């Protein structure tokens, strides 16, 4: 989405609160009894037991501190079958706070690393598997890596080979699921078919057309997997 190529807008969008949204357009169909209308809760200002009631997917993006009570609520939600989509970016945009997302991921064996070595417009690759229905080209231009879990997205190096893990997932006994992404461009729907890897001005989105044409399809697959979607479009 070329209209998003502004550094300040990237940081802003990563912390925007969008209270509730439909997961998959097909999942809202009243004729599909296997996929009732799903609810996503995105970046709530305050998490309570009531705010998580009926939520099938909690999405937390950007830097956010959690109270001990909020952390306990999220852990209990996941252990009872809820799902979490966690997204963070470089330290300059989304610092790893002492009481932030790491404290939620750690009990499930996931963690974010420090920033990877910056390689402008290097891109990332999602491999077909349990989550992605196909190999997907994704944008990546400065972020972190993920430790633990099952890797399914990798940052690309100068030669176009896979490097650090850019996203991984975990399945929790009881039905809970987590996807952790270490760079936010795909989450924002960025990347175009016109982008060429390693082209553009370093850290200048206004002078870069980002590689990674499959963000929308990738996000659809991730959300469908996280919510155990069984509608025809998600199979």
C-alpha positions as CSV (number, residue, x, y, z in Angstrom):
1,X,0.0,0.0,0.0
2,X,2.0,2.9,-1.2
3,X,0.1,5.5,0.7
4,X,1.5,4.1,3.9
5,X,5.2,4.8,3.0
6,X,5.8,7.4,5.7
7,X,7.9,6.5,8.8
8,X,5.7,8.3,11.3
9,X,2.6,6.6,9.9
10,X,4.2,3.2,10.3
11,X,4.8,3.8,14.0
12,X,1.3,5.2,14.5
13,X,-0.5,2.4,12.8
14,X,1.3,-0.2,14.9
15,X,-0.3,1.1,18.0
16,X,-3.7,2.1,16.7
17,X,-6.6,0.6,18.5
18,X,-9.3,-1.0,16.3
19,X,-11.7,-2.5,19.0
20,X,-13.4,-5.3,17.1
21,X,-13.5,-6.6,13.5
22,X,-14.8,-9.5,11.5
23,X,-12.1,-12.1,10.9
24,X,-12.8,-13.6,7.5
25,X,-15.7,-12.2,5.4
26,X,-16.8,-15.8,4.6
27,X,-16.8,-16.7,8.3
28,X,-19.6,-14.3,9.0
29,X,-21.9,-16.2,6.7
30,X,-25.1,-17.3,8.5
31,X,-25.2,-20.4,6.3
32,X,-21.8,-21.7,7.6
33,X,-22.6,-23.3,11.0
34,X,-19.0,-24.4,11.4
35,X,-17.7,-20.8,11.4
36,X,-19.9,-18.5,13.5
37,X,-19.2,-14.8,13.3
38,X,-15.7,-14.4,14.7
39,X,-14.5,-11.5,16.8
40,X,-11.0,-10.0,16.9
41,X,-9.9,-7.6,19.6
42,X,-7.1,-5.3,18.6
43,X,-4.8,-3.3,21.0
44,X,-7.3,-2.5,23.7
45,X,-6.3,0.4,26.0
46,X,-7.2,-1.7,29.0
47,X,-7.7,-5.5,29.1
48,X,-10.4,-6.9,31.4
49,X,-12.2,-10.2,31.7
50,X,-15.2,-8.5,30.2
51,X,-13.3,-7.2,27.2
52,X,-12.0,-10.7,26.4
53,X,-15.5,-12.3,26.6
54,X,-16.4,-13.8,23.3
55,X,-13.1,-12.9,21.7
56,X,-11.6,-15.6,19.4
57,X,-8.4,-13.6,18.5
58,X,-6.5,-11.0,20.5
59,X,-4.1,-8.9,18.4
60,X,-1.3,-7.0,20.1
61,X,1.0,-4.8,17.9
62,X,3.6,-2.3,18.9
63,X,5.0,-1.4,22.3
64,X,2.6,-1.8,25.2
65,X,3.1,-2.3,28.9
66,X,0.8,-4.8,30.7
67,X,-0.2,-4.8,34.3
68,X,0.3,-8.1,36.2
69,X,-3.5,-8.5,36.2
70,X,-3.7,-8.0,32.4
71,X,-0.9,-10.5,31.9
72,X,-2.6,-13.1,34.0
73,X,-5.9,-12.6,32.0
74,X,-4.1,-13.1,28.7
75,X,-2.3,-16.2,29.9
76,X,-5.5,-17.7,31.2
77,X,-7.3,-16.7,27.9
78,X,-4.7,-18.6,25.9
79,X,-4.7,-21.6,28.1
80,X,-8.5,-21.9,27.7
81,X,-8.3,-21.9,23.9
82,X,-7.9,-18.3,22.9
83,X,-5.5,-17.1,20.3
84,X,-2.9,-14.3,20.1
85,X,-1.4,-12.5,17.1
86,X,1.7,-10.6,18.4
87,X,3.5,-8.1,16.2
88,X,6.5,-5.9,17.0
89,X,9.1,-4.0,15.1
90,X,12.5,-2.4,15.5
91,X,13.6,-1.0,18.9
92,X,13.4,2.6,17.6
93,X,9.7,2.2,16.8
94,X,8.5,-0.5,19.2
95,X,10.9,-0.9,22.2
96,X,10.8,-4.2,24.1
97,X,9.4,-2.9,27.5
98,X,10.3,-4.8,30.7
99,X,6.6,-5.5,31.3
100,X,5.7,-5.8,27.6
101,X,4.9,-8.6,25.2
102,X,7.9,-10.7,26.1
103,X,6.4,-11.4,29.4
104,X,3.3,-12.9,27.7
105,X,5.2,-14.9,25.1
106,X,7.8,-16.3,27.5
107,X,5.6,-18.9,29.2
108,X,5.0,-20.5,25.8
109,X,8.6,-20.6,24.7
110,X,8.6,-17.6,22.4
111,X,10.7,-14.5,22.5
112,X,11.8,-11.5,20.3
113,X,15.5,-10.8,19.8
114,X,17.2,-7.5,19.5
115,X,17.1,-5.8,16.1
116,X,18.6,-7.8,13.1
117,X,21.3,-6.1,11.1
118,X,19.5,-3.5,8.9
119,X,19.2,-4.5,5.2
120,X,17.0,-2.1,3.4
121,X,14.0,-3.6,1.6
122,X,15.3,-7.1,2.0
123,X,11.9,-8.8,2.2
124,X,10.8,-12.0,3.9
125,X,9.4,-15.4,2.8
126,X,6.6,-17.4,4.3
127,X,6.7,-21.1,3.5
128,X,3.6,-23.1,2.7
129,X,2.6,-25.3,5.6
130,X,0.3,-25.5,8.6
131,X,-0.5,-21.8,8.4
132,X,0.3,-20.4,4.9
133,X,-1.5,-22.0,2.0
134,X,1.3,-21.0,-0.4
135,X,4.8,-19.6,-0.3
136,X,4.3,-15.8,0.2
137,X,6.6,-12.9,-0.6
138,X,6.4,-10.4,2.3
139,X,7.9,-7.0,3.0
140,X,10.7,-6.6,5.6
141,X,13.0,-3.6,6.1
142,X,14.3,-3.5,9.6
143,X,13.0,-5.5,12.5
144,X,13.8,-8.3,14.9
145,X,13.8,-12.1,14.9
146,X,11.7,-14.7,16.8
147,X,13.2,-17.4,19.0
148,X,11.3,-20.6,19.8
149,X,8.1,-22.1,18.4
150,X,7.8,-23.4,14.8
151,X,9.3,-21.0,12.2
152,X,7.3,-20.3,9.1
153,X,8.5,-16.8,7.9
154,X,12.2,-15.9,7.4
155,X,14.0,-12.6,6.6
156,X,15.9,-12.7,3.3
157,X,19.6,-11.9,3.1
158,X,21.5,-10.1,0.3
159,X,21.5,-13.2,-1.9
160,X,17.8,-13.9,-1.4
161,X,18.4,-16.8,0.9
162,X,16.5,-17.3,4.2
163,X,18.1,-15.8,7.3
164,X,16.6,-15.0,10.7
165,X,13.1,-16.2,11.7
166,X,10.7,-13.4,11.2
167,X,7.6,-15.2,12.4
168,X,6.8,-18.4,14.4
169,X,3.8,-20.1,15.9
170,X,2.9,-22.2,18.9
171,X,0.0,-24.5,19.7
172,X,-1.0,-24.6,23.3
173,X,-2.7,-27.6,25.0
174,X,-6.4,-26.7,25.2
175,X,-6.6,-25.2,21.7
176,X,-4.8,-21.9,22.2
177,X,-2.6,-20.6,19.4
178,X,0.0,-17.9,19.1
179,X,1.7,-16.3,16.1
180,X,4.6,-13.9,16.8
181,X,5.9,-11.6,14.1
182,X,9.1,-9.6,14.4
183,X,8.5,-6.9,11.8
184,X,5.3,-4.9,11.2
185,X,5.2,-4.2,7.5
186,X,3.2,-7.2,6.4
187,X,0.8,-6.7,9.3
188,X,0.1,-3.2,7.9
189,X,-0.6,-4.6,4.5
190,X,2.5,-3.0,2.9
191,X,4.5,-4.3,0.0
192,X,3.6,-4.3,-3.7
193,X,4.1,-6.3,-6.8
194,X,6.1,-3.4,-8.2
195,X,8.7,-3.6,-5.5
196,X,12.3,-4.8,-6.2
197,X,14.3,-6.2,-3.3
198,X,17.2,-4.1,-2.0
199,X,16.2,-1.1,-4.0
200,X,15.3,2.3,-2.7
201,X,16.9,4.8,-0.2
202,X,17.9,3.5,3.2
203,X,15.2,4.2,5.8
204,X,13.3,6.4,3.3
205,X,9.9,5.0,2.6
206,X,9.0,7.9,0.4
207,X,11.8,6.8,-2.0
208,X,11.3,3.1,-1.7
209,X,8.7,0.8,-3.3
210,X,8.7,-2.2,-1.0
211,X,9.0,-5.7,-2.2
212,X,6.5,-8.2,-0.8
213,X,3.3,-8.6,-2.8
214,X,1.4,-11.1,-0.6
215,X,0.7,-9.4,2.7
216,X,-3.1,-9.5,2.4
217,X,-3.2,-13.2,1.5
218,X,-0.7,-14.0,4.3
219,X,-2.7,-12.1,6.9
220,X,-5.9,-13.9,5.9
221,X,-4.3,-17.3,6.3
222,X,-2.7,-16.3,9.7
223,X,-6.0,-15.1,11.1
224,X,-7.9,-18.1,9.8
225,X,-5.4,-20.5,11.4
226,X,-5.4,-18.6,14.7
227,X,-9.2,-18.8,14.9
228,X,-9.5,-22.4,13.8
229,X,-11.6,-21.3,10.8
230,X,-13.3,-24.2,9.0
231,X,-15.3,-22.3,6.3
232,X,-14.8,-23.2,2.7
233,X,-12.6,-20.1,2.0
234,X,-10.3,-20.9,4.9
235,X,-9.8,-24.6,4.1
